[in-house]
């Protein structure tokens, strides 16, 4: 274990995709097969390395005590005034997101196996660059580094959508890029203001996130008229960046377009990881550094989260394109994360961070499966699909699994996060807000539960139309002659065992000539790991909650305290009760 | 009770079917026609273990003799693992100034008389259904899938009744729903089946919505979700013996009532009570054995279980209790009316199930010990005879090549004598004809409603008994009881509902139930006569199948017929079940216990009930005995009521018009808004820089001085802004 110091291990993990990208570039002339194989090998190695690092983290006593793990620091500009370091490390906030990035990158590579025949070198190089950027974002302990990685995730995805996307790819890519960029520039200005404010008090220009957090606690940005409401301005600047990224309704319209046009691999990374950076940003910067502004904005953003849940679900209900439906379901599910985070209640905040992972798994799985359906039938139109269950049983089984995960069926992961978010929100509404807010909070919390019903509605509607019933669209394989009569059914049937038992019966990368509509080995390999985690988190969520609990709470606490103080100030002391007890004593019954 | 021995056994009950399900998934294709083996073996093992557990628990409770010794509560708790936990924080250290409630969800199983009873029903009926399915589905391409799902269901259902925690109950509440979804949609290529599956899941989700919010409110109110006490801590479980022994332990008032009504909503979803009953008739699209197991004998009784388990919560809220009975009796009557005009044999049985579950709800709502035990008693007997009837209907359907419309066949008693005989036994039990099982359990339900409706008569009867004075049972007493204990909660606000709790209401409910008893006998025997009497007619679809089903299907019928005849008398005459159940902690609670009355047989009620059944059967005989079932039916005498019943009181249409369509309209509007307004605004904003760019373009004059000036001004602006910000 000591062969590799944790810091080096972390650096290596982030560097592996970059090395792989270079290797791939060199191998480019050897054809698609070599390119995708080396991309897969790279992604596997990175995943193994990341998993090993996570295991080391879990075994480390320092990490368990709350210290950041695997810290690497290189001085970049350190003098009397400046203290800029390139600093990387993992803590409870970033641990699982880091792992998720490595896992979904492998999925993204595998689902592109057959889909990408055109310019494969560029595609896989960009996919690996994206992986490095995603790993970097979560490992960054320095504002500059965070921002660089943050921006760097945009570029590969811009090209992935713009070059390998579908019909409207240009428009989608430009919209995605400009929208996100506009937000992130504002966020950067906000972060710079924090850095300068801190510098004006400490005399040192540091970009270290931990130091800035401490600095903001010691001398917070002004949150009053004479200070120009600076804290609120900075909060809004960060909000612009992160809210677009999440996306919080009404800043979401880039998302369905980007998803629909993106190649499957891009969608997997986008839905699975990139959306999470927004929530991560709130939790890393806004909540710990800007507590007073967060306390003021929290009810409104909480409300936006609920609106997002219902609005996303309603819009999803009338979508005709399966991929767009799932994109809107992402809007709805990210609403839960927003709501949980801004409930500022420990159960809800921990639920929201777990829900990031959960949504990452289920959305990535669903997008991957939609991509597979598109490859088989060349349509994503719900009206034109039908009866897939009879022809591709294992594909259906997995789609059902991720559907159930997404609609929060207990025993699977989605339920845990959703339940904790809702439980925490109810607790907030019950006894954590001033009376003037209580009815509104109760209504919002109950509305969010309505979203659970709507979520089941649109997903099961889609499942019914696409997978059940009679076949509507004859299968048209990508250039292969498919016999789609009874033989397809039979082939699907015999294929089951192969697909399930380790896909031994498939030719390794051989062109698919049989009327074989069920999962191929690389598709099984892409989805089964996700399915394993879906079950694992669902059955034993404590494994995943425990390591991040401390860090998540510490990050949320400044804002939660500020929120409590604000609610105290809004609470008129009840007669006969000491003022300090008002919040706890005032358990007002249901409206 | 040795702690280890039953604990291990208790885990085995859900575990064996789970292993069976997993084995079926893994080996299904390889086992081919023997794919049922793991599932049947698993469920059989579970049934054997459940029986041992029942006997152990029974021995623990003791016989009770002549009610000499007071019943002690009996329960056994075993924790398997910690599912999720979020630590609580003491006041001042948490995120808010108040104390934060910890959130700790252990996977804990419990064994008590209620659980033991239901486990035996679930695994016993499950086993017979699984065996029957070997014959019923023998050449279906989804054979292994069916057994995997049935096994999975038995696992989930056992966990549901063995869970000792509201969250775990919610988990398996949804899990059985998912199994039901997958089994209704078993023949997924049939669009009706796929639609029915979705409908069942969604309607159940509305109920789950209630359960979820109830769970949150329980957590807020009690600070835990466990039924049992948390070891080594001061946290009292919601339904633990320590809390139940404490007269102020249960919260009543507005919050208590809200919790109970939400639990009732959940129970209505799962147990197909109005207004959430619409999914169950459609669920008949699933394979008949699944209907027998899930949609007749077990899953749909989860609501009964939930309310019985939460008996102390309900008893503290008289208004909510009255609602339970009102919902139940109304559903019983409406479903029975609908059943009288159905021509699909399975749908007759489905509405009958809804109606019988309504009886159980009506009984639960009385909030007396007799009410709770009578509901469970009826649950048990109903599980036997309704499973029998469904499997009989399946046997008919199997023989008729999938045809289930009663107008298309007739006189089948000559074709399939065993099925006919056992179906007749089930029908007699369902109709409440003495001495069949349903008679006794229905009689108890009528008795408990009667006691509530005419308390003075009963008080007189028991005048010499200290425990059962009429005043003790009156709702007033309970209301006072709960509000005294919780002066903080404004008990007065729940009065709106509490005012339902009057003798007039209970009298109405009692007479509704009696009418329902007559209707039950009518529609049951209408089905019997249409199917089994008259000239022999067989539809062409039947082909070579038109004969008695194979022994693997008829033996379960014969076995189920035995308890359908005997269970009622056995359990009633010995009072074993009621005595046994009263040792369940929830029913042992003081507020329930003090309503206990000694066992007695009410001749007057028995005669009324039997008379109602006899009239029903007689009318059915006049209309249908020995007639061709495709001749015009008695419905034509119903006049304008006929379309009302045939269209199931237009519930589906009303929901479509009031909920589904408006929501879809709203969704369309939202989608339109999304595309044109929100995205339109975004695109509009995106055009601003372009417009600005064209404005600024003429400033790019190429003059170096201007650039320099602009640069200097920019720097000054930044410096000024910073200085302004940093001045504090």
HADDOCK unambig.tbl for C-alpha pairs under 7 A between the chains (distance, minus, plus):
assign (segid A and resid 197 and name CA) (segid B and resid 726 and name CA) 6.79 0.50 0.50
assign (segid A and resid 200 and name CA) (segid B and resid 726 and name CA) 6.40 0.50 0.50
assign (segid A and resid 250 and name CA) (segid B and resid 678 and name CA) 6.74 0.50 0.50
assign (segid A and resid 253 and name CA) (segid B and resid 679 and name CA) 5.75 0.50 0.50
assign (segid A and resid 314 and name CA) (segid B and resid 667 and name CA) 4.58 0.50 0.50
assign (segid A and resid 314 and name CA) (segid B and resid 670 and name CA) 6.73 0.50 0.50
assign (segid A and resid 315 and name CA) (segid B and resid 667 and name CA) 5.38 0.50 0.50
assign (segid A and resid 315 and name CA) (segid B and resid 670 and name CA) 5.76 0.50 0.50
assign (segid A and resid 315 and name CA) (segid B and resid 671 and name CA) 4.88 0.50 0.50
assign (segid A and resid 317 and name CA) (segid B and resid 667 and name CA) 6.38 0.50 0.50
assign (segid A and resid 318 and name CA) (segid B and resid 667 and name CA) 6.27 0.50 0.50
assign (segid A and resid 318 and name CA) (segid B and resid 668 and name CA) 6.15 0.50 0.50
assign (segid A and resid 345 and name CA) (segid B and resid 95 and name CA) 6.59 0.50 0.50
assign (segid A and resid 346 and name CA) (segid B and resid 95 and name CA) 6.89 0.50 0.50
assign (segid A and resid 347 and name CA) (segid B and resid 86 and name CA) 6.34 0.50 0.50
assign (segid A and resid 387 and name CA) (segid B and resid 189 and name CA) 6.44 0.50 0.50
assign (segid A and resid 409 and name CA) (segid B and resid 174 and name CA) 6.69 0.50 0.50
assign (segid A and resid 410 and name CA) (segid B and resid 171 and name CA) 4.81 0.50 0.50
assign (segid A and resid 410 and name CA) (segid B and resid 174 and name CA) 6.61 0.50 0.50
assign (segid A and resid 410 and name CA) (segid B and resid 175 and name CA) 6.70 0.50 0.50
assign (segid A and resid 411 and name CA) (segid B and resid 171 and name CA) 6.77 0.50 0.50
assign (segid A and resid 423 and name CA) (segid B and resid 216 and name CA) 5.70 0.50 0.50
assign (segid A and resid 426 and name CA) (segid B and resid 216 and name CA) 6.61 0.50 0.50
assign (segid A and resid 427 and name CA) (segid B and resid 220 and name CA) 6.50 0.50 0.50
assign (segid A and resid 449 and name CA) (segid B and resid 209 and name CA) 6.52 0.50 0.50
assign (segid A and resid 453 and name CA) (segid B and resid 202 and name CA) 6.93 0.50 0.50
assign (segid A and resid 453 and name CA) (segid B and resid 205 and name CA) 5.75 0.50 0.50
assign (segid A and resid 453 and name CA) (segid B and resid 206 and name CA) 6.43 0.50 0.50
assign (segid A and resid 456 and name CA) (segid B and resid 202 and name CA) 6.73 0.50 0.50
assign (segid A and resid 457 and name CA) (segid B and resid 202 and name CA) 6.38 0.50 0.50
assign (segid A and resid 460 and name CA) (segid B and resid 198 and name CA) 6.22 0.50 0.50
assign (segid A and resid 464 and name CA) (segid B and resid 194 and name CA) 5.91 0.50 0.50
assign (segid A and resid 464 and name CA) (segid B and resid 195 and name CA) 6.97 0.50 0.50
assign (segid A and resid 468 and name CA) (segid B and resid 188 and name CA) 5.09 0.50 0.50
assign (segid A and resid 468 and name CA) (segid B and resid 189 and name CA) 5.43 0.50 0.50
assign (segid A and resid 468 and name CA) (segid B and resid 194 and name CA) 6.20 0.50 0.50
assign (segid A and resid 469 and name CA) (segid B and resid 188 and name CA) 5.86 0.50 0.50
assign (segid A and resid 469 and name CA) (segid B and resid 189 and name CA) 3.99 0.50 0.50
assign (segid A and resid 469 and name CA) (segid B and resid 190 and name CA) 5.26 0.50 0.50
assign (segid A and resid 469 and name CA) (segid B and resid 191 and name CA) 4.54 0.50 0.50
assign (segid A and resid 469 and name CA) (segid B and resid 194 and name CA) 6.68 0.50 0.50
assign (segid A and resid 470 and name CA) (segid B and resid 189 and name CA) 5.29 0.50 0.50
assign (segid A and resid 539 and name CA) (segid B and resid 83 and name CA) 6.93 0.50 0.50
assign (segid A and resid 540 and name CA) (segid B and resid 83 and name CA) 5.55 0.50 0.50
assign (segid A and resid 541 and name CA) (segid B and resid 83 and name CA) 6.38 0.50 0.50
assign (segid A and resid 541 and name CA) (segid B and resid 84 and name CA) 5.69 0.50 0.50
assign (segid A and resid 542 and name CA) (segid B and resid 83 and name CA) 6.11 0.50 0.50
assign (segid A and resid 542 and name CA) (segid B and resid 84 and name CA) 4.75 0.50 0.50
assign (segid A and resid 542 and name CA) (segid B and resid 85 and name CA) 6.50 0.50 0.50
assign (segid A and resid 557 and name CA) (segid B and resid 95 and name CA) 5.37 0.50 0.50
assign (segid A and resid 560 and name CA) (segid B and resid 95 and name CA) 5.08 0.50 0.50
assign (segid A and resid 560 and name CA) (segid B and resid 96 and name CA) 6.15 0.50 0.50
assign (segid A and resid 561 and name CA) (segid B and resid 95 and name CA) 5.60 0.50 0.50
assign (segid A and resid 561 and name CA) (segid B and resid 96 and name CA) 5.64 0.50 0.50
assign (segid A and resid 564 and name CA) (segid B and resid 96 and name CA) 5.21 0.50 0.50
assign (segid A and resid 564 and name CA) (segid B and resid 97 and name CA) 6.44 0.50 0.50
assign (segid A and resid 583 and name CA) (segid B and resid 98 and name CA) 6.84 0.50 0.50
assign (segid A and resid 584 and name CA) (segid B and resid 98 and name CA) 5.27 0.50 0.50
assign (segid A and resid 589 and name CA) (segid B and resid 255 and name CA) 6.60 0.50 0.50
assign (segid A and resid 590 and name CA) (segid B and resid 255 and name CA) 6.87 0.50 0.50
